[in-house]
Amino acid sequence: MVEGRGLSFGLVVGQRATFAEMVRRAEETEAFGFDSFMVVDHFYGLFDVMEPTHEAYTMLAALAPFTERVRLGVMVCGNTYRNPAFLLKQAVTVDHVSGGRVDFGVGAGWVEREHEAYGFPFPSAGERVDRLAEALEVWDLLQTEERTTYDGRYYQLLDAPFEPKPVQQPRLPVLIGASGPRMLRLTARHADIWNARGMPDEAAAGNEKLDDFCREIGRDPGEIVRSVSPAATFLESSEAFAKWTEAYKAVGFTDFQIPWPRDEAQYEVLQQVVIDTLPSLRDG
């Protein structure tokens, strides 16, 4: 469970810069008072495929010792890129390196061209969701059982040990990025944090559906932190940052994942937000 997070602001930093620059961004994220530092799970730049791109969890492991407080994670790992046991081993390793600060962000996988480029199988959308459903069961078992045997349609484990367990007990907080009905049902059953996308009205519609799916299975909807990767541009100005925060907050979101500034103008806005806007939003 994720408890006591309150209003939370994080920066999502695509790992397409040099390592020295990534260190600077991680250190600044913490120094600026943000709550989380996230990377993304891609193997090339989505706008420029030749853009040098580091592997997500390898980069997080390297950056963790340069921070002390911020939550760390991947927004979000595509289940289709790795064997589930291997992905969990990566995340738990970073949990230990960071002293227990990893949020385990996962999704079904979606960039078809990326799968094609590297030879990863890219099954139908329905099968990708089915695979994620099994992976979520595997991840829970590996973290809570001494040995795991699992005989699924897509994944099989035979008397598998998994040590060390994560620093965070009983398991890493699960963050699921989801929008469709089947994915939201998995979110209702398994997630500690749900990450939505879109403008406030789109995110609000998904929020209501998630509430309904939680009630269907007898789960308190309030147990799931509502996170958003907003479509609105927060770093246009300090006023825009405050306006959009309030707009998403009004429809139930308390966790904001903001892209790292895309240019010098946005970076200047970020610096001003740290001074003028974040303190008042937190106080409010």
Secondary structure, 3 states (H helix, E strand, C coil): CCCCCCCEEEEECCCCCCHHHHHHHHHHHHHCCCCEEEECCCCCCCCCCCCCCCCHHHHHHHHHHHCCCCEEEECCEEHHHCCHHHHHHHHHHHHHHCCCCEEEEEECCCCHHHHHHHCCCCCCHHHHHHHHHHHHHHHHHHHHCCEEEEECCCCEEEEEECCCCCCCCCCCCEEEECCCHHHHHHHHHHCCEEEEEECHHHHHHHHHHHHHHHHHCCCCHHHCEEEEEECCCHHHCHHHHHHHHHHHHHCCCCEEEEECCCCHHHHHHHHHHHHHHHHHHHHC
